[in-house]
């Protein structure tokens, strides 16, 4: 793990009603990142929660996935996409790597205050698990899932936890606190990415295993170097039983 050099990136932008425009914005931002970057986009950034046009959003998923595959060479890109599977509609995190989808998980905790449960089916909590890319242990919590402490434990031992979100602006302080606490308690990197839409917090941040929060600058992409030695150091000197 010590020889791995990666660049962590958190993206944020406004999702419009134009799906193609949103996709192009995402592609342009990904193209600007370094080789060997691990990149997180905001939750459902390609379509938003467009309940009035869910069928259209689901149909767009195939186009979006092919386009993202094409730009994922030597990069890891995590994007949540609204998709239809077996007649049910899900909010699915897709992990793209070198032109392939290497991991998927559907959002298991739907946000009832946003009526998600009326339009989408929940995924299985069993799919919230650590997976590896280039020897790095990675986990994902999608937005509202961040509030469930039992799900934090499922990702104990991860090197990086990614949190794509469409987080309410009125609760933006909660989002910052929870993502920071997740990094501290699991002694890992946490990448948080929220939408810049007016009803969202707009927060993007990368928190180190020590708890230092790197906040958004003046652009739509926040980046930081991934240093596995920081994880090892925290877990050695403040031993709380995380292997």
Residue pairs with C-beta under 8 A, 6 or more apart in sequence:
1 135
1 136
1 159
1 228
1 231
1 232
2 228
2 229
2 232
4 134
4 135
4 136
4 226
4 228
5 36
5 225
5 226
6 36
6 37
6 38
6 134
6 136
6 225
6 226
7 33
7 34
7 36
7 37
7 38
7 223
7 224
7 225
7 226
8 37
8 38
8 160
8 189
8 191
8 206
8 223
8 224
8 225
8 226
9 33
9 37
9 38
9 39
9 40
9 191
9 221
9 222
9 223
10 40
10 191
10 192
10 193
10 204
10 205
10 206
10 216
10 221
10 222
10 223
11 26
11 29
11 30
11 39
11 40
11 41
11 42
11 45
11 193
11 204
11 220
11 221
12 42
12 193
12 194
12 195
12 196
12 202
12 203
12 204
12 216
12 220
12 221
12 222
13 22
13 25
13 26
13 29
13 42
13 45
13 195
13 196
13 220
14 195
14 196
14 197
15 22
15 42
15 44
15 45
15 46
15 47
15 48
15 195
15 197
16 22
17 48
17 50
19 46
19 47
19 56
19 57
19 60
19 64
22 45
22 46
22 47
23 46
23 63
23 64
23 67
26 41
26 45
26 46
26 68
26 79
27 67
27 68
27 71
29 220
29 221
30 39
30 68
30 71
30 72
30 75
30 77
31 71
32 221
33 39
33 75
33 221
33 223
34 223
35 74
35 75
36 74
36 75
37 75
37 76
37 223
38 75
38 76
38 78
38 133
38 136
38 138
38 160
38 191
38 226
39 75
39 76
39 77
39 78
40 78
40 162
40 163
40 164
40 191
40 192
40 193
41 77
41 78
41 79
41 80
41 164
41 193
42 164
42 165
42 166
42 193
42 194
42 195
42 196
42 200
42 204
43 80
43 91
43 142
43 143
43 164
43 165
43 166
43 193
43 194
43 195
44 80
44 81
44 82
44 91
44 166
45 79
45 80
45 195
46 60
46 64
46 79
46 81
47 53
47 57
47 60
47 81
47 82
48 166
48 195
48 197
49 114
49 116
49 119
49 166
50 56
50 57
50 82
51 115
51 119
54 82
54 89
54 119
55 84
57 82
58 82
58 83
58 84
58 89
61 81
61 82
61 83
61 84
64 79
64 81
65 81
65 94
65 96
65 101
68 77
68 79
68 94
68 96
69 96
69 99
69 100
69 101
70 99
71 77
72 96
72 97
72 98
72 99
72 100
73 98
73 99
74 98
75 96
75 97
76 95
76 96
76 97
76 133
77 95
77 96
77 97
78 93
78 94
78 95
78 96
78 140
78 162
78 164
79 93
79 94
79 96
79 164
80 91
80 92
80 93
80 94
80 107
80 142
80 164
81 91
81 92
81 94
82 89
82 90
82 91
82 92
82 120
83 89
83 90
83 92
84 90
85 92
85 106
88 120
88 121
89 119
89 120
89 121
90 106
90 107
90 120
90 121
90 123
91 106
91 107
91 110
91 116
91 120
91 123
91 142
92 104
92 105
92 106
92 107
92 123
93 103
93 104
93 105
93 106
93 107
93 140
93 142
93 164
94 101
94 103
94 104
95 101
95 102
95 103
95 104
95 131
95 133
95 138
95 140
96 102
97 133
102 131
102 133
103 131
104 127
105 123
105 127
105 128
105 129
105 140
105 142
106 121
106 122
106 123
106 124
106 127
107 116
107 120
107 122
107 123
107 142
107 143
107 144
107 145
108 122
108 123
108 124
108 125
108 127
108 128
108 142
108 145
109 122
109 142
109 144
109 145
109 147
109 148
109 151
110 116
110 117
110 120
110 122
110 144
111 143
111 144
114 166
125 151
125 154
128 139
128 140
128 141
128 145
128 151
128 154
128 155
129 139
129 154
129 155
130 137
130 138
130 139
130 155
130 157
130 158
131 137
131 138
131 139
132 138
136 159
136 160
136 226
136 228
137 157
137 158
137 159
137 160
138 158
138 159
138 160
138 161
138 162
139 154
139 155
139 158
139 160
139 161
139 162
140 161
140 162
140 163
140 164
141 151
141 152
141 155
141 161
141 162
141 163
141 182
142 163
142 164
142 165
143 163
143 164
143 165
143 166
143 167
145 151
146 163
146 165
146 175
146 178
146 179
146 182
147 178
152 182
152 185
152 186
155 161
155 186
156 186
156 242
157 186
157 242
157 243
158 186
158 188
159 188
159 189
159 228
159 231
160 188
160 189
160 190
160 191
160 226
161 182
161 183
161 186
161 188
161 189
161 190
161 191
162 190
162 191
162 193
163 179
163 182
163 190
163 191
163 192
163 193
164 193
165 175
165 192
165 193
165 194
165 195
165 200
165 201
166 194
166 195
166 197
166 200
167 175
167 194
167 195
167 200
167 201
167 203
168 199
168 200
168 201
169 198
169 199
169 200
169 201
169 202
171 201
172 201
172 202
172 203
175 192
175 194
175 201
175 203
176 192
176 201
176 203
176 205
176 213
179 190
179 192
179 205
179 207
180 190
180 205
180 207
180 211
180 213
182 190
182 207
183 189
183 190
183 207
183 208
183 209
183 211
184 207
184 209
184 210
184 211
186 242
187 209
187 231
187 234
187 235
187 238
187 240
187 242
188 209
188 231
189 206
189 207
189 208
189 209
189 226
189 231
190 205
190 206
190 207
191 205
191 206
192 203
192 204
192 205
192 206
192 207
193 204
194 200
194 201
194 202
194 203
194 204
195 202
196 202
196 220
202 216
203 215
203 216
204 215
204 216
204 222
205 213
205 214
205 215
205 216
205 222
206 213
206 214
206 222
206 223
206 224
207 213
207 214
208 214
208 224
208 230
209 230
209 231
209 233
209 234
209 235
210 230
210 234
214 222
214 224
215 222
216 222
235 242
235 243
